[in-house]
Amino acid sequence: MHKYPSPHVPPPAVDPLDRTRFPVNEWALVEEQYSAEDLGVTETLFAVGNGYLGMRGTPEEGRDTHTHGTYINGFHETWRIEHAEDAFGLARVGQTIVNVPDAKVMKIYIDDEPLLLSMADLEEYSRVLSFADGVLTRQLLWRTPSGKRVRILSRRMVSFAERHVAVMTLSLELLNGDAPVVISSQILNRQDGKDEYHVKSAAMGEGGDPRKAESFDRRVLDPQFKQVEKDSLLLLGFRTAESKMTIAVGAQHLMETENNYKIFSEAEDDSAKVVYRIDAKQGVPIDLAKVAVYHTSRGVPVTELVDRCRRTVERIVRDGVDHAFSQQRELLDRFWDRSDVVVEGQPEVQQAVRWNLFQLAQAAIRAEGQGIPAKGMTGSGYGGHYFWDTEVYALPFFTYTTPRVARNALRFRYTMLDAARKRAAELAQVGALYPWRTINGEEASAFFAAGTAQYHIDADISYALMKYYLATGDRDFMLREGIDILVETARLWEDLGFWRSNGDHSFHIHGVTGPDEYTTVVNDNLFTNVMAMFNLSAAAQVLTDIAETDPEAFERISRRLQIGDDEIERWRSAAAAMFVPFDAELGVHPQDIHFVEREVWDLDNTPDSVRPLLLYFHPLVIYRFQVLKQADVVLAMYLRGDYFTAEEKRANFEYYDPITTGDSTLSAVVQSIVAAEVGYDELALRYFYAGLFVDLDDRHGNASDGVHVASAGGIWSCLTAGFGGLRDYTGELSFDPRLPDSWQALSFKLRWHDSRIHVRVEAKTISFTLLEGDPVQVMVRGAEYTVTAEEPVRVELPDQGRRIGGSVGSLPQVAGHREDGSTITSTVPRIDIE
């Protein structure tokens, strides 16, 4: 359920957070009042991760929680997809990320009374997720039922420097009197969400929402190893029942206190624990450090993974826990130096921007060898799958700030190429067809109309690859692996499409679904066609360039990929003749060849109680209308902006904006970028806020399932491309800023090949400073400038582009008569509220 009424109309651009509970801090997310009312949301917001390992922001005590969650990128279980009515080529094997053994648990008992936040008498409470340190810190002053006052400080960090490592510390001190204290530090295998009390967490069992992860009714992790070493090192090992992946987790404990204490430890199949029984004295600190290590594999024996855990633990303990925390700060210092975006004079916005950028780091920095899941490792939403979101929304941020991460993500797609070739063959095509959603490379979408039919993922991956190649000049990657992706996806498009002569000679693509999942299996989807056009042209151009500059490399590629004599020219011809729908009467580009023939869904008169539409209407009902889940043509106008005229962009935006529901979190950021470009400055800012706070304000009611990583990536694009006016068509950096009137200045940094520049936008100027590397050529509104080390380039701006103001309206502005003369009408389908 959307939080705000009429979600297709973005709420005002105002700070939505309760600042008495979440005060403004530009470098941290701070909570100063505990609440059990929104545990699922705050567990997501305060999650920590590094791209390999992620831990939800559940309390150290293990209760109360909404959704227990510790996840490892790519560690999944498989299961057979049962189709009510089977057909050839349907996805067969489902994949779901596994909730792995939880090493966060450190339970506290004072006078044998457990600390339970929902029941505790808390004189002080504070929880802080520092974007600068990458550490989650919680401070409590607890008055126990017996009257003891106890100060408790805990820290939790998933290391960016050591991808397999999480470090937790617990400091406790009695302020008034002595008491027996027990700390029970545990590793728990909760088996798909059940806690140690055999109670399912609140999020489990909520049926009917396809965005949630599948849950299992059987054991997922089979015990393989259990051991305690020297009373303080816990070791457990498991193997998944069906996918046969293996995992080992270890936890070393380091206790420092002058109080007397005893240790008890044990390991069972699904749990292990070290229990400290402490005779605590007033004013005598108790400090416990816990170093947790996870190692996983697609088949390496558990015993070998256990040995890896031992070695990793030994190294971390040898170097010291303090060193681990200082490493984290050093790495994040470098991250923010490359990646920070500064919005001057807007502290609430600045805090939210940095939270979003930090989520991108947590989702991807150490994802090495894996993709970037839609929820990162902050929740089980979408089953831990990788989608096209990665390439279109997340990778631009990394391409221009941390190219290594973008390269790793693209290399991951390369490793899936053989599976994509196999999938194309299953669908009677040549080339390669990437799965719409996957973990292991196989298609995992059981609903082909809104899944497999989204062939555009091939072009999305190729688009991201070309953006990376043009921004970095990484010729080595292109020659060895990238070109294989371009060639096999181009082959798919040429084979999927067909030529038709009907007054002209044009190339068409039928039976596909675009990004908008409310309109499926259509002919000549505009987004698909213009992106396929790009893919075909890019493959032809890159191969031609290689042939001219490196004939030997071209010969190797030709032999490896068996490129035909006329294949390159066929791709060029198909791209040049690609059919792109246009309705001359309406003056807009239809989303597909039959889109404007449908009735318009009247969103203004649709009750808020039946949003999002996918949860309340049968797909066939939705498919009959002009109504969008998310931007489709509008997204094409951003990615392929050089294909459309300024007039076409405005006309298309005004047509599609009123019928875009906002049911997808992918949409607001794109609508913001294009609204800014065409002149709807107020609307652009409102859409920006909608994306900026989509999780922080739980605007779609599903933040408990995990962070919307793609939307976080879109926020960077909103800032740099929407308001900063950045475009990079054909390998040229250009700028046409659209700074909001209420903002003093916007600044960000970009890496371009081996150089870095700093960009600063103000109301009357845009300036560029070369930070390192060779001079960089930039375009500002058609004029070319060279940024050198000698002095910054400062360009005067007469304005911030066209300012239309207001919103588009409730129905398409040009709605009237179609090309055939018929009248477009709007309505709302019959609704059965029951």
C-alpha angles and dihedrals in degrees: 000000000000115000095222129052118255095015091192086071109063114230120245119293096255133124105269101189127107099245093192087067101027106033120196115268116160093209103038146033105238129191117190101173124054118227132177092195097085104026094141093056096045091046086060096042093051097042119129127209146141106214094273103049128029134182125193118230095257118147121270089242092063094236146113097031141153098201125004108216141173113155139183119205111253095003102129148151124230130218137176114263109228113211117200087214114022128213137175116278098016116142110274108183123055120204127202130179112247125235095231127207111299117234096174096088118114110156121199128208124183116188084352090299114127122228107242112169096209090057101029125111098234115190089179132018132175134160121186131184105195115208090193097051100028089226131128110216128187126189124190138177103199126191105203123215088258091055099256115145112217128185113210127185122182132179130193126189134171104204123239090191095050106036096195095050138091121179124202129180131190124194120185133177132177110225102189118029140337127290142165109263127196124192115188111192113191150177110213129189100204098184106231099335105323113129129219089274090058091247119135115234117253096259096055119099097024098140133192101047112105091198092069123087123258115255125213129236092200140055111287103182117050113204114246106160140020129172146146118210125197090346092280110062115078119195129185130170133192143174124210114246099233111012089045093219115155133219137182126190127191133184124194120195129210116189124192121181141120090222119102114255145166129215128222121180138174142165127213132174096275103019145035130185146180113208121198116199105196131187092213121200126203112272095007110121125228115206122184124179121193122195111196121192129190126192124178139179143178090241115337109135115266092238090063091050089051089055089052089052091053092050094047092048092049091052095049093046091047093053093041135242092262089058090055091054093046090050089054092053093047093051093048091048087060092044093054092044087060100034115028119123114200122207105188120220094009107096095168091051091044092055092049093046092054092046089055094047090047089055089057090053091048091049099048121009094096099022087116110162093012137073129249110267119223090246098031107220094311098098146350096256113139088013094275090292130159117233138177086271089086096062099039102038111019106033097061089066092053095040091061099035110024108013093178090070092049090049091051091051092050092046087054089058088050090056088056093054097100091052089048090052089051091049092051090053090051088057092048095254136121122231121030133312116195117216117256091225126011149135103194099031098267122110109263100178111110092188103070097184093066095024124036091024088067091094088160089088087082091059092041091057092046090048092054090046092054093046089053093046095049093045096047106024088224095170094164092062092044094051096046104036116348095067090057089060093048094048098046094046091047089052090053092054095047090049096043094050129064140205122249131181116203105144088321138039108249140162118231137190117204137184100032138123123227127209090285104087092191089074115049143179097009137155121256099357103197097223092050093047098049092044092047087050088056092047094051093046093046093051091049094046097047092049091048091050091050092048090053098043104031113021093174092055090047090053091052091048092047092053094044094049097029093231112196124233095251099025096103092050091049090056091050091050094049091049093048092050097041110141113235114187118239129171108210094192094054093033092226140105109253114228087236136353094275101028100107091048089075129084117262117249108234100226095177090064096042111107115246088228091074097054131150092042095214090068096051108032132057111249091244090060092052094045092061094064142067095249129125132211090198144352113297111154088026090055090049089053090056098044095038097029092144089066096060131062122235090250092051092049093054094045092048093046092050091050099047104033095073093051097046107104101202088229090134123064087215092071110062095062093052093045088052093053095049094040088056092049096050094044108262092128098164092048091047091057092047092051089047091056090047090058096037093057099030091117102019089057095030090232095171095041093239106087086115087074092061143281118312094237095182091054089050088055089048090057090063089050091048090055100042101031102024102042099012091047094224117169129166108189115166093358098302124122112226135170135202105165128213103185112181113249092238094056123089096203144336124212136178142157130241134193113218114182104309095338134086127207134188116221123199124185123195131168094268104021147036118204135191129203124189108227099179142345134027125338115286127218116223134176123217113191092329098317119111124226134178117222111210136171092253098078140335120274112237119191122192116228121204090201145339095261130272115338114205098162128196124050134297099250139248099287133032106288093223095044108136125091128010123223090269091054098253120136122249112229133187132218145149120245118245108276126213101200090187 
